[in-house]
Amino acid sequence: MVAAKMKVPCCSVCHTRYNEDERVPLLLQCGHGFCKDCLSKMFSSSSDTSLACPRCRHVSVVGNSVQGLRKNFAMLALVGGGNFDCDYTDSDEDEDDEEDDRYAASSSRGGDKSSSCGPVIEVGAHPEMKLVKRIGEDGSGGGGVEMWDATVAGGGGRCKHRVAVKKMCLTEDMDVDWMQGQLESLRKASMWCRNVCTFHGVVKMDGSMCLLMDRCFGSVQSEMERNEGRLTLEQILRYGADVARGVAELHAAGVICMNIKPSNLLLDASGNAVVSDYGLAPILKKPICQKTRPEFDSSKITPYTDCVTLSPHYTAPEAWGPVKKLFWEDASGVSPESDAWSFGCTLVEMCTGSTPWDGLSREEIFQAVVKARKVPPQYERIVGVGIPRELWKMIGECLQFKPSKRPTFNAMLATFLRHLQEIPRSPSASPDNGFIKVCGVNVVEETRSTNMAVLPDNPINLHRVVLEGDSEGVRNILAKAATGSGGSSVRYLLEAQNADGQSALHLACRRGSVELVEAILEYGEANVDIVDKDGDPPLVFALAAGSPQCVHVLIKKGANVRSRLREGSGPSVAHVCSYHGQPDCMRELLVAGADPNAVDDEGETVLHRAVTKKYTDCAIVILENGGSRSMAVSNGKGLTPLHMCVSTWNVAVIKRWVEVSSPEEISQAINIPSPVGTALCMAAAIRKDHEKGNEL
């Protein structure tokens, strides 16, 4: 009778019975056990000598091999008995009669009914599932996908867990067996990863497939909505580090997320961000695309985004390719670098509160991302939210068109952690940290005035109020310093630099706030051309922020519009403006005396930069303000802006150039040879293949 009641546990990862060879049970330092084969596969994907437990996430130091882990000899003794049936549960599910009695008593007293299953729920051991409340719809799997709040229970109600369920209606043309196999592989690959929303498995119910996941407590998107679309710098860095860690571990496990966006970055009970919906897009793709094969009709190529229903606002250029190229066994389209693009778009939204490509249709986004190779226009506004320069550059690298130029998630994690160490932990996650509610009464004004009364006039606090956009606070600090009552001079405050080597004026220009710039430049001690640690003046930050008002104020106060970066040997400020494609800012510079025909250290004119980036409006402003001579200047590759306009069919720029240039300038430019011939030869060649050749 005793033997009949005992269970022989099997590995909860592979559901295979333990043996004394490759499936020998090994114990991690947390006490949980798994077979040697599964632990070896997990450890081979680890980036260091540690391994996170698939059950409790405790990190065990393994060393060079899992061979050094202690064997579970008690389990081996049971296996050696050989007379018991395998129930496909891990050893932690084994309960003797005494524990059952204790648990029953605890349940009758209203105790926790989650038992000791740990964070990973074994679906096979919890067959009783109940959908409690529908909590929304999800578009990542196409039509007919619903999200539910649910519970699962096992052992006759012995334990009960609250979960989230993605319920998808099954149709006859779905390859259900293939989908279940892929989902099980995804579960095994991701179960040990940290900062991910745990995927517990699949249950079929009433003609539907239910995917069981952890029930979370909000998302990055809901946090943004709660704070009127804003996140604090600490939130951006903290959530960013959580997501980068989760995606890095998923990549190590061979999983590409493909659906990173704020609504899929959930918050767990501790407020940490976790990645959800990872790897599901290609599995839950539309039925018509599930059986695509190499013999697929090339005349009816379907965009990949149409098959997997990815959100176009966060989709990498390579993920817009045709199904034919992406679903073969040797497909090379989507890669881990595709997640970097999606994460870059997500960070743009986290920093600005605006959805990337907001207001554009799917087709318009496709033309901008794939054809024009543009980055979201919202990216240029990031400089106005007070984030570190290094983080701004990192986001720009995520949005590189070529996947190989995008950063890895391990590198991004290091960037987030480095900047997290430089800021104090805030008492509140809200951007309005000075707002306190006591007994339901919002005492905003009292709190703010109190803070200003005790605020020391030191550079750190000046930089803080600049980052918060508080122009009145800036004026109060500087006024106090000007009277000599604060112990710090105005010059000292304005010349002090933060950890990124930027002064208060740099930060104000980075926000694109003309009120802040004017508040600082009211004082004669302000140096309008002060440079940061990279040698960049505030004017460069105002240009990057796309604020012609800030540019106008800086120029009015004497900013040098003919200055060059890199100690005079690099590009001019006009080159910087051209790179960012700001026509209004360019007009301010050129009217103030900037050189429209300046050549940088790479042999490129200001016009080269604008034409290369396809900023037509900016290029036309350059031509209208004395830059027509640049059409005859060849860069290091032997190409003039005219050659580049012809090769990209930019008729508008060429037409305006002809209108503002002299006959001599036109004659000179059209006869300059390039590696592929003169501009006229290039236009003639295009004419044979494209209707725009006639216009050119």
C-alpha positions as CSV (number, residue, x, y, z in Angstrom):
1,M,0.0,0.0,0.0
2,V,2.8,2.4,0.8
3,A,4.5,1.7,-2.6
4,A,1.2,2.4,-4.5
5,K,0.9,5.8,-2.9
6,M,4.5,6.9,-3.7
7,K,5.4,8.9,-6.8
8,V,8.5,8.6,-8.9
9,P,9.2,12.2,-10.1
10,C,10.5,13.0,-13.5
11,C,12.3,16.1,-14.8
12,S,9.7,18.9,-15.0
13,V,11.5,20.5,-18.0
14,C,11.6,17.6,-20.4
15,H,9.0,15.3,-18.7
16,T,11.4,12.4,-18.9
17,R,12.0,9.9,-16.2
18,Y,15.3,10.2,-14.4
19,N,18.0,7.6,-14.9
20,E,21.7,7.2,-13.9
21,D,23.1,8.4,-17.2
22,E,22.2,11.6,-19.2
23,R,19.0,12.0,-17.2
24,V,20.7,11.8,-13.8
25,P,18.9,14.2,-11.3
26,L,21.2,17.1,-10.3
27,L,20.5,19.6,-7.5
28,L,20.9,23.4,-7.9
29,Q,22.0,25.5,-4.9
30,C,18.4,26.4,-4.2
31,G,17.5,22.7,-3.7
32,H,15.4,22.2,-6.9
33,G,16.4,19.4,-9.1
34,F,16.4,18.7,-12.8
35,C,18.0,16.2,-15.2
36,K,21.6,16.6,-16.3
37,D,20.6,16.9,-20.0
38,C,18.3,19.8,-19.5
39,L,20.7,21.7,-17.2
40,S,23.5,21.2,-19.7
41,K,21.4,22.7,-22.5
42,M,20.5,25.7,-20.3
43,F,24.0,26.2,-19.1
44,S,25.3,26.2,-22.7
45,S,23.2,29.3,-23.4
46,S,24.4,31.1,-20.2
47,S,26.8,34.0,-20.7
48,D,28.7,33.3,-17.5
49,T,29.3,30.5,-15.0
50,S,25.9,30.9,-13.3
51,L,22.5,29.3,-14.0
52,A,19.1,30.5,-12.9
53,C,16.7,27.9,-11.5
54,P,13.7,27.3,-13.9
55,R,11.5,27.1,-10.8
56,C,12.4,29.8,-8.4
57,R,14.9,31.9,-10.5
58,H,17.6,31.6,-7.8
59,V,21.0,32.0,-9.5
60,S,23.4,29.1,-8.8
61,V,27.1,29.4,-9.4
62,V,27.8,26.3,-11.5
63,G,31.4,26.7,-12.6
64,N,32.7,25.3,-15.9
65,S,30.2,22.5,-16.2
66,V,27.1,21.1,-14.6
67,Q,29.1,18.0,-13.8
68,G,30.1,19.7,-10.6
69,L,26.5,19.9,-9.3
70,R,25.5,17.5,-6.5
71,K,23.5,14.5,-7.5
72,N,20.1,13.9,-5.9
73,F,20.9,10.5,-4.4
74,A,17.5,10.3,-2.7
75,M,15.9,10.5,-6.1
76,L,18.3,8.0,-7.6
77,A,17.3,5.5,-4.8
78,L,13.7,5.9,-5.9
79,V,14.6,5.4,-9.6
80,G,16.6,2.3,-8.6
81,G,13.4,0.8,-7.1
82,G,11.9,0.5,-10.6
83,N,8.4,-0.5,-9.4
84,F,6.7,2.9,-9.6
85,D,4.9,4.9,-12.3
86,C,6.3,8.2,-13.5
87,D,3.8,11.0,-12.9
88,Y,5.8,13.8,-14.7
89,T,6.1,16.1,-11.8
90,D,9.2,17.5,-10.1
91,S,10.2,16.4,-6.7
92,D,8.8,19.5,-5.1
93,E,5.3,18.2,-5.9
94,D,5.8,15.0,-3.8
95,E,3.7,15.3,-0.7
96,D,3.3,12.7,2.0
97,D,0.1,12.2,3.9
98,E,1.2,14.4,6.7
99,E,1.9,17.4,4.4
100,D,-1.5,16.8,2.7
101,D,-3.2,17.0,6.1
102,R,-1.3,20.2,7.0
103,Y,-2.2,21.8,3.7
104,A,-5.8,20.9,4.0
105,A,-5.9,22.4,7.4
106,S,-4.2,25.5,6.1
107,S,-6.7,25.8,3.3
108,S,-9.7,25.4,5.6
109,R,-8.3,28.3,7.7
110,G,-8.2,30.5,4.6
111,G,-4.5,30.2,4.1
112,D,-2.5,30.5,0.8
113,K,-3.7,28.0,-1.7
114,S,-0.8,28.4,-4.0
115,S,1.1,25.6,-2.1
116,S,4.8,25.2,-2.9
117,C,4.5,25.0,-6.7
118,G,6.9,27.9,-7.1
119,P,6.7,30.5,-9.9
120,V,6.5,27.9,-12.7
121,I,3.2,26.1,-12.8
122,E,3.1,22.7,-14.4
123,V,0.0,22.7,-16.5
124,G,-0.3,18.9,-16.4
125,A,-0.5,18.9,-12.6
126,H,-3.1,21.6,-12.6
127,P,-5.9,20.4,-15.0
128,E,-8.7,22.5,-13.5
129,M,-8.8,25.9,-15.3
130,K,-11.5,28.5,-14.9
131,L,-11.9,31.7,-16.9
132,V,-12.9,34.4,-14.4
133,K,-13.0,37.7,-16.2
134,R,-12.3,38.9,-19.7
135,I,-9.7,41.7,-19.5
136,G,-9.3,42.7,-23.2
137,E,-8.3,41.7,-26.7
138,D,-4.9,41.2,-28.1
139,G,-3.9,41.9,-31.7
140,S,-0.6,40.0,-31.8
141,G,-2.1,36.8,-32.9
142,G,-4.6,38.1,-35.4
143,G,-8.4,38.0,-35.0
144,G,-10.2,36.0,-32.3
145,V,-7.6,36.5,-29.6
146,E,-8.9,37.4,-26.1
147,M,-7.1,38.0,-22.8
148,W,-8.7,36.5,-19.6
149,D,-8.1,36.6,-15.9
150,A,-8.2,32.9,-14.9
151,T,-7.3,30.4,-12.2
152,V,-5.8,27.0,-12.4
153,A,-6.0,24.3,-9.7
154,G,-4.6,20.9,-9.2
155,G,-4.7,18.0,-6.8
156,G,-8.4,18.2,-6.1
157,G,-8.2,21.9,-5.3
158,R,-5.1,21.4,-3.2
159,C,-3.4,24.3,-4.8
160,K,-4.8,27.2,-6.9
161,H,-3.0,29.9,-8.9
162,R,-4.2,33.1,-10.6
163,V,-2.9,33.4,-14.2
164,A,-3.5,35.3,-17.3
165,V,-4.8,33.4,-20.4
166,K,-4.5,34.3,-24.0
167,K,-7.4,32.5,-25.6
168,M,-7.3,31.9,-29.4
169,C,-10.1,30.3,-31.4
170,L,-9.0,27.3,-33.4
171,T,-10.0,26.8,-37.0
172,E,-9.8,23.9,-39.4
173,D,-7.0,25.3,-41.4
174,M,-4.7,25.7,-38.4
175,D,-1.8,23.3,-37.9
176,V,-2.6,22.7,-34.2
177,D,0.0,20.0,-33.6
178,W,2.7,22.1,-35.1
179,M,1.6,25.1,-33.0
180,Q,1.6,23.1,-29.8
181,G,5.0,21.7,-30.5
182,Q,6.4,25.2,-31.1
183,L,4.8,26.5,-27.9
184,E,6.2,23.7,-25.8
185,S,9.7,24.4,-27.2
186,L,9.2,28.1,-26.4
187,R,8.2,27.2,-22.8
188,K,11.2,25.0,-22.3
189,A,13.6,27.6,-23.7
190,S,12.2,30.6,-21.7
191,M,11.4,29.0,-18.4
192,W,14.8,29.9,-16.8
193,C,15.0,33.5,-18.1
194,R,14.7,36.4,-15.7
195,N,12.6,39.5,-16.3
196,V,10.2,37.7,-18.5
197,C,6.5,37.0,-18.0
198,T,6.6,33.2,-17.3
199,F,4.8,31.1,-20.0
200,H,3.4,28.0,-18.2
201,G,2.0,26.1,-21.2
202,V,-1.0,25.4,-23.3
203,V,-4.5,24.1,-22.5
204,K,-7.1,23.2,-25.2
205,M,-10.7,24.1,-24.2
206,D,-13.9,24.3,-26.1
207,G,-12.4,24.7,-29.6
208,S,-9.9,27.2,-28.3
209,M,-6.2,27.2,-27.4
210,C,-5.4,28.8,-24.1
211,L,-1.9,30.1,-23.4
212,L,-1.2,30.3,-19.6
213,M,1.0,33.1,-18.4
214,D,1.8,35.0,-15.2
215,R,-0.9,37.5,-14.1
216,C,0.9,40.9,-13.9
217,F,-0.1,44.2,-12.3
218,G,0.1,46.8,-15.1
219,S,2.4,47.7,-17.9
220,V,4.9,50.3,-18.9
221,Q,2.1,51.7,-21.1
222,S,-0.4,52.0,-18.3
223,E,2.3,53.6,-16.1
224,M,2.9,56.2,-18.9
225,E,-0.9,56.8,-19.1
226,R,-1.1,57.2,-15.3
227,N,1.6,59.9,-15.5
228,E,0.1,61.8,-18.4
229,G,2.4,60.1,-21.0
230,R,5.6,60.8,-19.1
231,L,8.1,58.7,-17.3
232,T,10.8,59.9,-15.0
233,L,14.5,59.3,-15.9
234,E,14.7,56.7,-13.2
235,Q,11.7,54.8,-14.6
236,I,13.2,54.9,-18.1
237,L,16.5,53.5,-16.9
238,R,15.0,51.0,-14.5
239,Y,12.4,49.6,-16.9
240,G,15.0,49.7,-19.7
241,A,17.5,47.7,-17.6
242,D,14.8,45.1,-16.7
243,V,13.7,44.7,-20.4
244,A,17.3,44.6,-21.7
245,R,18.1,41.8,-19.1
246,G,15.1,39.8,-20.0
247,V,15.6,40.1,-23.8
248,A,19.3,39.3,-23.5
249,E,18.5,36.0,-21.6
250,L,15.8,35.2,-24.2
251,H,18.3,35.7,-27.0
252,A,20.8,33.4,-25.1
253,A,18.0,30.8,-25.1
254,G,17.4,31.2,-28.8
255,V,14.2,33.1,-28.6
256,I,13.5,36.3,-30.7
257,C,10.8,38.4,-29.1
258,M,9.6,40.2,-32.2
259,N,6.8,42.1,-30.4
260,I,8.5,44.5,-28.0
261,K,6.3,47.5,-27.3
262,P,5.1,49.4,-24.1
263,S,1.9,47.4,-23.8
264,N,3.9,44.1,-23.9
265,L,6.3,45.2,-21.1
266,L,4.4,44.3,-18.0
267,L,5.0,45.0,-14.3
268,D,5.2,42.2,-11.8
269,A,4.2,42.4,-8.1
270,S,7.5,44.1,-7.2
271,G,7.2,46.7,-9.9
272,N,9.8,45.2,-12.1
273,A,9.3,45.2,-15.9
274,V,9.0,41.8,-17.5
275,V,8.8,41.0,-21.2
276,S,5.6,39.3,-22.4
277,D,4.4,37.9,-25.8
278,Y,8.0,36.9,-26.7
279,G,8.4,34.4,-29.5
280,L,4.6,34.1,-30.1
281,A,4.3,36.2,-33.3
282,P,5.6,33.5,-35.7
283,I,3.8,30.7,-33.9
284,L,0.4,32.4,-33.8
285,K,0.6,33.8,-37.3
286,K,-2.5,33.7,-39.6
287,P,-3.5,30.3,-40.8
288,I,-2.9,31.2,-44.4
289,C,0.7,31.7,-43.7
290,Q,1.4,28.7,-41.4
291,K,2.2,26.3,-44.2
292,T,4.3,28.6,-46.4
293,R,7.0,26.6,-48.2
294,P,9.8,27.3,-50.8
295,E,7.4,26.3,-53.6
296,F,5.3,29.3,-52.5
297,D,3.9,31.3,-55.5
298,S,6.3,34.2,-55.8
299,S,3.7,36.3,-57.6
300,K,1.6,36.4,-54.5
301,I,4.2,37.4,-51.9
302,T,2.6,38.4,-48.6
303,P,4.4,40.9,-46.3
304,Y,5.6,39.2,-43.1
305,T,3.9,41.8,-40.9
306,D,0.5,40.9,-42.5
307,C,1.0,37.2,-41.5
308,V,2.1,37.7,-37.9
309,T,0.1,41.0,-37.3
310,L,3.1,42.8,-35.8
311,S,2.5,46.5,-34.9
312,P,4.0,48.5,-37.7
313,H,5.0,51.2,-35.3
314,Y,7.7,49.0,-33.7
315,T,8.6,46.7,-36.6
316,A,12.2,46.6,-37.9
317,P,12.9,47.2,-41.6
318,E,14.0,43.6,-42.2
319,A,10.7,42.3,-40.7
320,W,8.7,43.9,-43.5
321,G,10.1,41.4,-45.9
322,P,8.0,38.8,-47.8
323,V,6.9,35.6,-46.2
324,K,8.8,33.7,-48.9
325,K,12.1,34.9,-47.5
326,L,11.3,34.5,-43.8
327,F,9.6,31.2,-43.2
328,W,12.0,28.9,-45.0
329,E,14.5,26.9,-43.0
330,D,17.4,29.0,-44.2
331,A,15.6,32.3,-43.6
332,S,17.8,35.2,-42.7
333,G,15.4,38.0,-42.3
334,V,14.3,38.5,-38.7
335,S,17.2,38.2,-36.1
336,P,17.9,39.2,-32.5
337,E,18.9,42.6,-33.9
338,S,15.3,43.1,-35.0
339,D,14.4,43.3,-31.3
340,A,16.9,46.1,-30.9
341,W,14.9,48.2,-33.5
342,S,11.6,47.5,-31.7
343,F,13.2,48.3,-28.3
344,G,14.6,51.6,-29.8
345,C,11.1,52.6,-30.9
346,T,9.7,51.6,-27.5
347,L,12.4,53.8,-25.8
348,V,11.4,56.7,-28.1
349,E,7.8,56.3,-26.8
350,M,8.9,56.0,-23.2
351,C,11.0,59.2,-23.5
352,T,8.6,61.4,-25.4
353,G,5.2,59.9,-24.6
354,S,4.5,59.8,-28.4
355,T,3.9,56.6,-30.4
356,P,6.6,56.2,-33.1
357,W,5.2,57.1,-36.6
358,D,2.0,58.4,-34.9
359,G,-0.6,59.4,-37.4
360,L,0.8,57.4,-40.3
361,S,-0.9,54.4,-42.0
362,R,0.8,51.0,-42.3
363,E,1.7,51.7,-45.9
364,E,3.2,55.1,-45.0
365,I,5.2,53.6,-42.2
366,F,6.5,50.9,-44.7
367,Q,7.5,53.6,-47.2
368,A,9.3,55.6,-44.4
369,V,11.1,52.6,-42.7
370,V,12.0,50.4,-45.7
371,K,12.1,52.6,-48.7
372,A,13.2,56.0,-47.3
373,R,15.2,54.3,-44.4
374,K,14.1,57.0,-41.9
375,V,13.9,56.8,-38.2
376,P,10.7,57.8,-36.3
377,P,10.4,61.6,-36.3
378,Q,9.7,61.4,-32.6
379,Y,13.3,60.4,-32.0
380,E,14.5,63.9,-32.6
381,R,12.3,65.1,-29.6
382,I,14.1,62.8,-27.2
383,V,16.7,65.4,-26.6
384,G,14.0,67.5,-25.0
385,V,13.3,65.2,-22.1
386,G,16.5,65.4,-20.1
387,I,18.0,62.0,-20.8
388,P,21.7,61.4,-20.8
389,R,23.5,62.0,-24.1
390,E,24.9,58.4,-24.1
391,L,21.4,57.0,-23.8
392,W,20.2,59.3,-26.7
393,K,23.0,58.0,-28.9
394,M,22.2,54.4,-27.9
395,I,18.6,54.7,-29.0
396,G,19.8,56.2,-32.3
397,E,22.0,53.1,-32.7
398,C,19.0,50.8,-32.1
399,L,17.3,52.6,-35.1
400,Q,20.1,51.9,-37.6
401,F,18.8,50.5,-40.8
402,K,21.5,47.8,-41.0
403,P,20.9,45.2,-38.2
404,S,24.7,44.6,-37.7
405,K,25.1,48.2,-36.6
406,R,22.6,47.9,-33.7
407,P,23.8,47.3,-30.2
408,T,23.3,44.1,-28.3
409,F,21.0,43.9,-25.3
410,N,23.9,43.1,-23.0
411,A,25.6,46.3,-24.1
412,M,22.3,48.2,-23.5
413,L,21.9,46.7,-20.1
414,A,25.4,47.9,-19.1
415,T,24.4,51.4,-20.3
416,F,21.2,51.5,-18.3
417,L,22.9,50.2,-15.1
418,R,25.8,52.7,-15.4
419,H,23.4,55.6,-15.5
420,L,21.2,54.2,-12.8
421,Q,24.2,54.3,-10.5
422,E,24.5,58.0,-11.1
423,I,21.1,59.1,-10.0
424,P,19.6,59.0,-6.4
425,R,16.7,56.7,-5.8
426,S,13.6,58.8,-5.9
427,P,11.0,58.4,-3.2
428,S,8.2,58.1,-5.8
429,A,7.9,56.6,-9.3
430,S,5.8,59.6,-10.4
431,P,7.3,62.4,-12.4
432,D,5.6,64.8,-10.0
433,N,7.8,63.8,-7.0
434,G,7.0,67.0,-5.2
435,F,3.3,66.3,-5.1
436,I,2.1,64.7,-1.9
437,K,-1.3,63.6,-1.0
438,V,-2.3,63.5,2.7
439,C,-5.7,62.2,3.7
440,G,-6.9,62.7,0.1
441,V,-5.9,66.4,0.0
442,N,-3.3,67.4,-2.6
443,V,-0.9,69.8,-1.0
444,V,1.0,70.7,-4.2
445,E,1.7,74.4,-3.6
446,E,2.8,74.0,0.0
447,T,5.2,71.2,-1.0
448,R,6.8,73.0,-3.9
449,S,7.3,76.2,-1.9
450,T,8.8,74.3,1.0
451,N,11.2,72.6,-1.3
452,M,12.3,75.9,-2.9
453,A,12.9,77.3,0.6
454,V,15.3,74.7,1.6
455,L,16.9,74.0,-1.8
456,P,20.6,74.7,-1.7
457,D,21.8,76.7,-4.7
458,N,24.3,74.2,-6.0
459,P,24.8,73.0,-9.6
460,I,23.1,69.7,-9.0
461,N,19.8,71.4,-8.0
462,L,20.1,73.8,-10.9
463,H,20.5,71.0,-13.3
464,R,17.5,69.2,-11.7
465,V,15.1,72.0,-12.1
466,V,16.3,72.5,-15.7
467,L,15.6,68.8,-16.4
468,E,12.1,69.3,-14.9
469,G,11.5,72.2,-17.2
470,D,10.9,74.6,-14.2
471,S,11.9,78.0,-15.6
472,E,10.7,79.7,-12.5
473,G,12.8,77.5,-10.3
474,V,15.8,78.3,-12.5
475,R,15.2,82.0,-12.1
476,N,14.9,81.6,-8.3
477,I,18.2,79.8,-7.9
478,L,20.1,82.2,-10.2
479,A,18.5,85.2,-8.5
480,K,19.6,83.9,-5.1
481,A,23.1,83.4,-6.4
482,A,23.2,86.8,-7.9
483,T,22.4,88.5,-4.6
484,G,25.3,86.7,-3.0
485,S,23.1,85.1,-0.3
486,G,23.4,81.5,-1.5
487,G,27.2,81.1,-1.2
488,S,27.6,80.3,-4.9
489,S,28.2,82.7,-7.8
490,V,26.1,82.7,-11.0
491,R,29.2,82.0,-13.0
492,Y,30.0,78.9,-10.9
493,L,26.4,77.6,-11.3
494,L,26.3,78.1,-15.0
495,E,29.7,76.7,-15.8
496,A,29.3,73.6,-13.6
497,Q,28.9,70.3,-15.6
498,N,26.9,67.2,-14.8
499,A,28.1,63.6,-15.1
500,D,27.7,63.8,-18.9
501,G,29.9,67.0,-19.0
502,Q,26.9,69.3,-19.8
503,S,26.1,72.7,-18.3
504,A,22.7,74.0,-17.4
505,L,22.5,75.8,-20.8
506,H,23.2,72.5,-22.6
507,L,20.4,70.8,-20.7
508,A,18.0,73.7,-21.4
509,C,18.8,73.6,-25.1
510,R,18.5,69.8,-25.1
511,R,14.9,70.2,-23.8
512,G,14.2,72.7,-26.6
513,S,12.7,75.1,-24.1
514,V,13.1,78.7,-25.0
515,E,11.9,79.8,-21.6
516,L,14.7,78.0,-19.9
517,V,17.3,79.3,-22.3
518,E,16.1,82.9,-21.8
519,A,16.1,82.4,-18.0
520,I,19.8,81.4,-18.1
521,L,20.9,84.0,-20.7
522,E,19.4,86.8,-18.6
523,Y,22.7,86.9,-16.8
524,G,25.8,88.4,-18.3
525,E,28.0,85.6,-16.8
526,A,26.4,83.1,-19.1
527,N,28.7,81.8,-21.8
528,V,26.5,81.2,-24.9
529,D,29.3,79.1,-26.5
530,I,30.3,77.1,-23.5
531,V,31.3,73.5,-24.6
532,D,30.6,70.2,-23.0
533,K,33.1,67.4,-22.5
534,D,32.7,66.4,-26.2
535,G,33.4,70.0,-27.3
536,D,29.8,70.7,-28.4
537,P,28.3,74.1,-27.7
538,P,24.6,74.6,-26.6
539,L,23.7,75.6,-30.2
540,V,24.3,72.0,-31.3
541,F,21.8,70.7,-28.7
542,A,19.2,73.3,-29.8
543,L,19.7,72.2,-33.4
544,A,19.3,68.5,-32.4
545,A,16.1,69.4,-30.5
546,G,14.7,71.1,-33.6
547,S,13.9,74.3,-31.8
548,P,14.3,77.4,-34.0
549,Q,13.2,79.6,-31.1
550,C,16.1,78.4,-29.0
551,V,18.5,78.8,-32.0
552,H,17.2,82.4,-32.5
553,V,17.7,83.3,-28.8
554,L,21.3,81.8,-28.8
555,I,22.2,83.7,-32.0
556,K,20.7,86.9,-30.6
557,K,23.0,86.5,-27.6
558,G,26.1,86.1,-29.8
559,A,26.4,82.3,-30.5
560,N,29.0,81.5,-33.1
561,V,27.2,80.2,-36.1
562,R,30.4,79.5,-38.0
563,S,32.0,77.4,-35.3
564,R,33.2,73.8,-36.0
565,L,33.2,70.9,-33.7
566,R,36.2,68.7,-32.6
567,E,38.3,71.7,-31.8
568,G,37.7,73.3,-35.2
569,S,38.6,70.3,-37.4
570,G,35.1,68.7,-37.5
571,P,31.8,69.5,-39.1
572,S,30.3,73.0,-38.8
573,V,27.1,73.7,-36.8
574,A,25.3,73.9,-40.2
575,H,26.4,70.3,-40.9
576,V,24.8,69.3,-37.6
577,C,21.6,71.1,-38.5
578,S,21.6,69.4,-41.9
579,Y,22.1,66.0,-40.4
580,H,19.0,66.5,-38.3
581,G,17.0,67.9,-41.2
582,Q,15.6,71.1,-39.5
583,P,14.7,73.6,-42.2
584,D,13.6,76.4,-39.8
585,C,16.8,76.0,-37.7
586,M,18.9,76.0,-40.9
587,R,17.2,79.3,-42.1
588,E,18.1,80.9,-38.7
589,L,21.7,79.8,-39.1
590,L,22.2,80.9,-42.7
591,V,20.5,84.3,-42.2
592,A,22.8,84.8,-39.2
593,G,25.9,84.2,-41.3
594,A,26.6,80.5,-41.2
595,D,28.5,79.2,-44.3
596,P,26.1,77.3,-46.6
597,N,29.0,75.8,-48.6
598,A,31.2,74.7,-45.6
599,V,33.0,71.4,-46.1
600,D,33.6,69.0,-43.2
601,D,36.6,66.8,-42.5
602,E,35.1,64.0,-44.7
603,G,34.9,66.3,-47.7
604,E,31.1,66.7,-47.6
605,T,29.2,70.0,-47.8
606,V,26.2,70.9,-45.8
607,L,24.1,70.1,-48.9
608,H,25.7,66.6,-49.1
609,R,24.3,65.9,-45.6
610,A,20.8,67.0,-46.4
611,V,20.6,65.2,-49.7
612,T,22.0,62.0,-48.2
613,K,19.4,62.0,-45.4
614,K,16.7,62.9,-48.0
615,Y,15.7,66.0,-46.1
616,T,14.3,67.9,-49.1
617,D,13.0,70.9,-47.3
618,C,16.3,71.5,-45.6
619,A,18.2,71.1,-48.8
620,I,16.0,73.7,-50.5
621,V,16.6,76.2,-47.7
622,I,20.4,75.7,-48.2
623,L,20.1,76.4,-51.9
624,E,17.9,79.4,-51.3
625,N,20.5,80.9,-49.0
626,G,23.7,80.7,-51.0
627,G,24.4,77.0,-51.1
628,S,24.0,76.4,-54.8
629,R,27.7,76.3,-55.4
630,S,27.9,73.1,-53.3
631,M,26.2,71.2,-56.1
632,A,29.6,71.1,-57.9
633,V,31.6,69.9,-54.9
634,S,32.6,66.2,-54.9
635,N,32.9,64.3,-51.6
636,G,35.4,61.6,-50.8
637,K,33.5,59.1,-53.0
638,G,33.6,61.4,-56.0
639,L,29.9,62.3,-55.7
640,T,28.4,65.7,-55.8
641,P,25.0,66.5,-54.3
642,L,23.7,66.7,-57.9
643,H,24.9,63.1,-58.5
644,M,23.2,62.0,-55.3
645,C,19.9,63.8,-56.2
646,V,19.9,62.1,-59.6
647,S,20.5,58.6,-58.1
648,T,17.7,59.1,-55.6
649,W,15.3,60.8,-58.1
650,N,15.1,63.9,-56.0
651,V,13.5,66.1,-58.6
652,A,12.3,68.8,-56.2
653,V,15.8,69.7,-55.1
654,I,17.2,69.7,-58.6
655,K,14.3,71.9,-59.9
656,R,14.9,74.5,-57.1
657,W,18.6,74.4,-57.8
658,V,18.1,75.3,-61.5
659,E,15.8,78.2,-60.4
660,V,18.3,79.8,-58.0
661,S,21.6,79.0,-59.8
662,S,23.4,80.9,-62.5
663,P,23.9,79.3,-66.0
664,E,27.7,79.0,-65.3
665,E,27.1,77.1,-62.0
666,I,24.7,74.7,-63.7
667,S,27.0,74.1,-66.6
668,Q,29.9,73.4,-64.3
669,A,28.0,70.9,-62.1
670,I,26.3,68.8,-64.8
671,N,29.7,68.1,-66.4
672,I,31.5,66.8,-63.3
673,P,32.1,63.1,-63.6
674,S,31.4,60.5,-60.9
675,P,32.4,56.9,-60.7
676,V,29.2,56.1,-62.7
677,G,29.3,59.1,-65.1
678,T,28.1,62.7,-65.2
679,A,24.7,63.7,-63.8
680,L,23.3,63.8,-67.4
681,C,24.5,60.3,-68.1
682,M,23.0,59.0,-64.8
683,A,19.7,60.7,-65.6
684,A,19.7,59.2,-69.1
685,A,20.3,55.7,-67.7
686,I,17.4,56.2,-65.2
687,R,15.1,57.3,-68.0
688,K,15.2,53.9,-69.6
689,D,14.0,52.2,-66.4
690,H,11.9,54.8,-64.6
691,E,9.5,57.5,-65.6
692,K,11.2,60.1,-63.3
693,G,14.2,60.0,-65.6
694,N,12.3,62.3,-68.0
695,E,11.9,64.9,-65.3
696,L,15.5,64.7,-64.3
